[in-house]
Every structure is written in structure tokens, then in C-alpha cells.
Amino acid sequence: MENIQSLPIDIQTSKLLDWLVDRRHCNLKWQNEVQVIREKINAAIQDMPENEEIKQLLSGSYIHYFHCLRIVEILKGTEASSKNIFGRYSSQRMKDWQEIVTLYEADNVYLVELASLLSRNVSYEGPALRRQLAKAQQLQQELSRREVECQSSAADLRGRYYAACKQYGIKGDNVPRELQALVKELPAVLDQVGRDAAKLEQTIQLYTAFTNFVCEWSEPVLPMITFVQKSGNVTFYEWRTGKVPDVVERPVVEDAPPETVTEDTIDWGDFGSDTQAVSSGITVEGGIDWGISLEPGSEDAAAADGIDWGDGEAAPVQIDIVDAGTDCPEGVARGEDALSILENSQSRSQFIDELMELEVFLTQRVTEMGEEADVVAMSQFQLAPSVIQSQTRERVREMLSQVQDLLGRLTTLRMQHLFMIQASPRYVERVSEMLRQKMKQADILVLKGTSMVEKRQEALEEQARLEPRVDLLAGCTRELQKLIQADISKKYNKRPVNLMGVNV
């Protein structure tokens, strides 16, 4: 018997209710009895004396049997004046709470209620609170990660924005204005290229002599480069006609072109007193602006009209713009004719093509001169002109360097952008919108990062709210575990009782 008395009673918490019912410590209808007791407790707490300990007991989330016992002990002091000679209390408060205790003790209702509370805390309340707490902590980590990602992506977009601006040659403070300002620098840059082309005289002579000697070529070679080398970056009109224009009327580039070209947006000139009327009703020689703008996405239409927009694909077709009923006045350069050779897309493309032709020749010549050590190779040029025989490999390399320098200055990405801006002012709008989108996305990411900070703060506050509840529930669960173990132990001659599976 002593050995049996020392053996502990191990009860799985999840099966505690079944264990109590199976061993007849309570009946199956205990829930109905608990409901009656709860109604009496709710009615009794409406009339309670002013006592600090009672306030603390009643402030709990759930009042159970042992709380009721403590309330009765407190009422014995506060209601002592209502005690009669028979040791009974006439106070209704005391009667109500004594009745509640009696109902609890009938059929061990209090024990099965405590077991129910413990099972609920262990199986549902505790895990639910811990999941919420873990979710709040995990959410903070996720939001911190996303905040860093937003900041990194925003910094990357801003970096790409300023890199693109640097590529265009602007600061990025006011993209449209800065891009339009770049076009004003274009004539000076192209004029300098035209002046530097004057250094190609010996290169042109070498290529011409070599072509005539090897191929017996009689037609002029490198006509555009030769013209620019002699005359500089003059107007296209002078290249086309061979005459210097008396008047140059350059196309006007609008700072803010409209989205679509309509009759209301076409500049028909100033109908002043010095204009000459014709039968069609359109005035002539009155400053008519015949500038043509290309809508974005209308390349097919441009190709159909035969307009060369500088892409080198469509065959160049010269379009002569004339006034209604009359020819262009002699000596007046208008429209495309008023542009310089290197501004005009047609002549510029030809100039670049000839530079590339010259570059290929000089590159091949440098390679050949490095292999002309044998007698056969030297004898091939015995009858060549002196301009060919007198050249050294180092000199040809210098010529190649000059050609590549001019070619590089005309074909840089920045120059391509400048030419596109000049050809179509709407290109400024497209580039500005593209750059604006990068900054807009960066700003959105910054706002999103700020939102992540706010949500992380909310999750932190949620964690701060849950942690005390988790600690309180853990304390209540441990207390219930001890009370149940002690009560069951009394019923089994104080044998040790262990409630298994209580994780708090």
C-alpha cells in the first residue's frame, strides 16, 4: 500500500475532462450546472462592498470556485455585523456567495470547470495567443526586409535616373528645359567638327590617289568630306546649289509642341501689308513656317512620303517646299536647306558614311604597310604616285586617329540624342516622360517604405499588447494546474498528481 501511495497519478491534460467523468468525480450534465452558477455570479457581483482585494478578484477575466471562496472569506469580515447568534449571516451578499460555493461543490462542478478552463487555455487560448505573437514578430521582420528593399530600389532608380541624365549630358533638375538647351550647343559643336575636317586634306589626297592608282577610278571620291574640308560646315543650300545663300531662314523649333498637328497649330505666317496675295487666298513671302514635325509612331507615314529622318533606311528624297503658285526666291535658304551640312540628316549621314569608308581604308592600309617587307610587295608600288610612296605607317596611323576622332564625335550617344531632339521636338517629351517615370517610381517606393515603417510600428505595438496577455495566461494556466493537481491529490489520499502536456 505504501508503494501504491507513492506512485504518481499522471493525467494527460487534453483527456482530463474524460478522466474526471469516467471516475465519477462529476456527471455528464456539468455544463448546465456551470451555466446556472455563472448566472448567479453575474448577479452577485452587481452588489459588492468597497474592498480593494475584491476589486482585483473581480477584474480577472474569469471568476472560478477558488475566487468565490476568497470572496466569502473577505465578506466574513465586511459583513460581520450581519451575523446572528446562531452564526448565520443575514446579509444577502453573503447568502448569494455562499450559495454559489455550495453549488460549485455539488458533484465537484468546480473541479470539472477548472479542468475545462485548463484544457481550453492549453489547447486553444495559449496557442492562439502565441501564434498571434509569432505573427506580429514575423511581420516586423518581413516589413523590415521590405523597407530595406524599397529603400534600395528607390536608390537604384534614382541612380539610374541620374546616370541617364549624365548620358544625355544634363543635370536632371529640369529635364525638358535642359534637353532643349542642348540643341543650342549643337551648331557650335558641328562647326568645330567642320573646322577639324580641314585637317583631312592629306588623307583625302592619299585615298584619292590610291583609288585612282589601284582601281583607275575616274569619278570623284569622298565628295561630302572634300566639300566640308574645303568650305567647312556651311548650309545645305550651298552644298546643293554651289552658291552662298543671301538669306538663311532656319526652321523654328517650338519649345512645347502640341500633341497633334492641326490646322489651328500651323503657323501660316504674318499676313502683313507687304505680302503678296494669290488666287488660293494663301499669302506668300510673309514668313510662312513650313517646318515639318514627325508624330511619334508615324515612321510608316514618313517612309511613305520619302522623308529621310536620319535613320539611314529610307532612300533620301529631296522635297522642295514652294510657296503657292511661285518658286522659292533665288538666294533664300529655307527649311532643310537652311540647316548646315552636319545638321541636315541627309548630308550628315553621307558625311558619316564617307568617314567610315575612309576609316576602313586607313585601317586596311596600316595592316598592309606592316606586311610590306618582302620585295614583291615593295615592287607593287614602284610606279605609284609619290603621295602613296612617301607615306609611313606612323603617318597613316595619325590620319586614322583623326578620322576616328571625327567619327566618334558625331556618333556618340549624346550626339544621337541631340540630332533626334532637333529632328523631332516631341522626342524631348518622350525622354522627359521616361525619366519622370523613374523618379516617380522612386518616390512611390519611398512612400511604400514609409508605409512599411508605419506597419512595422503597428506590429510592434501589437506585440507589446500581446506579450502581457501571453504572460498572464501562462500564469493563470500554471495556477489552475496546481489547484487541480492539489484537489485531485486530496481525493486520492494525497498521492502525487501530474497533469501532462501543459506547455506555457
Disulfide bonds with the S-S distance in Angstrom:
none
